[in-house]
Amino acid sequence: MRARAQVVIRDTQLALARDELAELAASVPGLPTRARLARRVEWLGERVQELMRELLRLQWLPVPGLQADVREKAVLYVGSYFTQDAGQVAHGAHMAQQAVEQAGGRFLHHAGGDAGADDAAALEAGLVAADLVICQTGCVSHDAYWRVHDHCRRTGKQCVLVDQPQAMHFVRKEALVT
C-alpha cells in the first residue's frame, strides 16, 4: 500500500512537472527554433575560430606566387614604416627593404596616409615607377588602399596585400630571386 502511494505521488509530481514544462514552452513562441539556432551559432563560432587558426597557419607559409626577380627592379612598399611606439622601424617594412636590397632591387616607400593631393600624387608616381607593389593594408588609408588596388588591377602589376606586418615573413631573398 505504501509503495503504491509512493508511486502515485511520484507519477503525480512527474505529470505536474511535464505540465509546467509544456506551459513554459508554450509561453515562449519559437523556443525549439531558438534552441536549434543557438546550437548552430555555437557551431559556427567554433568553425570561425578553426578557420582563423588555419588562416594564421597559412600566413606563416611561403607564398608560391611571389617568385618575382627584383634585380634592378623597383619594389614599392605602401604602409607605415614606423611602429606606433617611439618611431621604431616596423619589422615587416624593414624586413622587406633588406630582402629587396639584398636581391639587387630598389626599395621605394610610401606611408599610405591621407595628407592631401600631394600625397596622392606621390603615391601615383610611386605606383608608376614600381615593378612590384607590397601594400600593408592595415596601415594605409582607405584612399591609398583603393588607389593601389585599382592601379595594380588596371596595369596588371604584381601586388602583394598583407594585413599584418608579421605576414611579411615570406619576403626574403630566396622568394624574390628566381
Helices and strands as residue ranges (DSSP letters): H 2-27, H 31-59, E 74-78, H 91-102, E 106-110, H 117-129, E 132-136, G 137-139, H 142-155, E 158-162, G 165-170, H 173-176
